[in-house]
Amino acid sequence: MPRQAVQANVKGKLREKAVKVLAEHHFTEESFIEYVYWMLSASGGIDFIDCSNVPHIPNKKTRRAMRDARKGKGLLPPQSIDDLRQKYRD
């Protein structure tokens, strides 16, 4: 089967880190892309990718809420332990 070129624009630092990891596992960029394509074709989906250890990156709204919470902005202190428990139940 004739080979075809695949092009992708990737941020430089991300690519540098990924290339180092690939090299540690004896992959080139080309061989890894071919491997992933082969797995996609064989499995018919992306279920073979284990995302259990991938950190979830919060969106802009969540990041803002986290920043505000760290600063104490918009937080209301509970009036009692029972009040605190009730807030977590709701």
Helices and strands as residue ranges (DSSP letters): H 12-24, H 29-43, H 60-71, H 81-89
